[in-house]
């Protein structure tokens, strides 16, 4: 988990995102959602790793679309 010093945003790895999802999804599904721009997930690279802003993870109703 990475927290931005100025905005207190929490950035998490794909694996952490999968663990926090309210439904079972694979890491490749989350990566595909990011690539396709689905569900408003905000992601970026940090130290060569893809990370996601935790507060942009979809809720269960978004994820089922």
For each residue, the residues with C-beta under 8 A, 3 or more apart:
1: 10 11 12 16 54
2: 10 11 12 46 51
3: 8 9 10 11
4: 7 8 9 11
5:
6:
7: 4
8: 3 4
9: 3 4 53 54 55
10: 1 2 3 53 54 55
11: 1 2 3 4 44 46 51 52 53 54
12: 1 2 16 17 20 51 52 54
13: 16 17 49 50 51 52
14: 17 18 27 30 31 50 52
15: 18 19 27
16: 1 12 13 19 20
17: 12 13 14 20 21 30 52 54 57
18: 14 15 21 25 26 27 30
19: 15 16
20: 12 16 17 54 57
21: 17 18 24 25 30 57 58 63
22: 59 60 63
23: 60 63 64
24: 21
25: 18 21 29 30 63
26: 18 29 30
27: 14 15 18 30 31
28: 31 32
29: 25 26 32 33
30: 14 17 18 21 25 26 27 33 34 41 52
31: 14 27 28 34 35 50
32: 28 29 35 36 38
33: 29 30 36 38 39 41 58
34: 30 31 37 38 41 43 50 52
35: 31 32
36: 32 33
37: 34
38: 32 33 34 41
39: 33 56 58 62 63 65
40: 56 58 62
41: 30 33 34 38 52 53 56 57 58
42: 52 53 56
43: 34 50 51 52 53
44: 11 50 51
45: 48 49 50 51
46: 2 11 49 51
47:
48: 45
49: 13 45 46
50: 13 14 31 34 43 44 45
51: 2 11 12 13 43 44 45 46
52: 11 12 13 14 17 30 34 41 42 43 56 57
53: 9 10 11 41 42 43 56
54: 1 9 10 11 12 17 20 57
55: 9 10
56: 39 40 41 42 52 53
57: 17 20 21 41 52 54
58: 21 33 39 40 41 62 63
59: 22 62 63
60: 22 23 63 64
61: 64 65
62: 39 40 58 59 65
63: 21 22 23 25 39 58 59 60
64: 23 60 61
65: 39 61 62
